[in-house]
Each structure stands twice: as structure tokens, then as C-alpha cells.
């Protein structure tokens, strides 16, 4: 089995220096960066910038780290929810590129938690790809383009086959939900999904609402996750 955490860093890495300018400019620079340094954080996400999916993932998440970002944002939202705080408003948002702090070890989101296992990180990646597919935008042509750019980023073998398989097969939301056993895992699964996309279509918003409902997340907790993720995102 390949290292799922390593692959997740490719989808949701930290800021890639020197990738500025327009979406088209970023796409060209990032593909070359992915070739030169295939495991540079964020390289795979930026290699996909030529597609709607890539713009969604990379444009929203490049300034924060991979699994640590999902755990940190989920923990922050969960802590604020449990404290009875009101969800953050845009005026409360941290400045761009604010670091997402790692959750405490004993929080249920820490490094020793079930959510940090290789098996569950694979679930998080599946959830991210499912969210990216939620608007039905990825047709056969775009899927082939994504696979080509995955290969350009030197992602191969089991990892590449995993991505291609997840892009091509229907989303199994039952399996995603069943894999999230603890409340912290359910929070992280929704956080990863929300971090992947900006729900600007009915299909995307409907998918996230369905996922939250199937995970049994209270509306107030979902509101906190939405606010926390929105505050962490940086626009193109």
C-alpha cells in the first residue's frame, strides 16, 4: 500500500513559493515544479489547475498544510462548537497565510488518533475526490486530462491507479460515512470535503448537505466547520 499521507500532501500541501500570476500562468509553472520536485507540498493540486477541479482544490487550499490542515481546522471548529461560540464571520477571519496549528495530542484529532491512520487518510482523499466530482463536471475528457497531469507530476504506480479509479467510479457515500467511526473522524471527513470545493452550485451544496446529514453532524457544528474553512481559504 502506498503512503496515503504523502499523497494527501500533494492534494492539500502548503504554499508553493514562486507560483503567482494568473490561473494559466500558475498551471504552467506548477506542472514544471511538479516534475522537478514531485513530492513538493501542493504540487499535484497545482498540476491540476487547468481543470475546474484543480482550480477548486489548489485555489482554495495551497496556503495550508495537508493532513495537519484538515485535523487543525476540524479541531478548531469542533472546539469552538463545544464552547458554545458563535461561528466566525468574515470580519473575524485570520489574515491570509495564517498557520493552522496542530491539534493537541489528547484531543482526538492528534497524531495518535484513528483519523491519522493510513487507512483513514485514504478515506479523506476519496472524500475530497468525491466532493470535486459533486457537480458532475468531470467527464471522460477531463478525467483523461487529470490523469495525464497526475503522471506529469511523477505520481505513479498504486497512487496513480488509486486516483484514476476514484475519478472514474461512482461515489460510494455509504462507504465514506461508514469509515468515519469517531466523531472526530466525521468532522475531519466533512472538513476535507468542504476544503476541497467552494460550493457555488446546487449540486455541490446539495452534496455537502447530504454528507453532513449522513454523518450526523449537528447544524451548529457544520456552521462552525463552514466558517473555519472559509476563513482559512485564500482566493486566487
Buried (B, 14 or more C-beta within 10 A) or exposed (E): EBEBBBBBBBBBBBBBEEBEEEEEEBBBBBBEBBEEEBBBBBBBBBBBBBBBBBBBBBBBBBBBBBBBBBBBBBBBBBBBBEEEEEBBEEEEBEEEEEEBEBBEEEBBBBEEBEBBBEEBBBBBBBBBBBBBBBBEBBEEEBBEBBBEBBEBBBBEEEBBEBBBEBBEEEBEBEEBBEBBEBBBBBBBBBBBBBBBBBBEBEEBBEBBEEBBEBBEBEEEBBBBBBBBBBBBBBEE
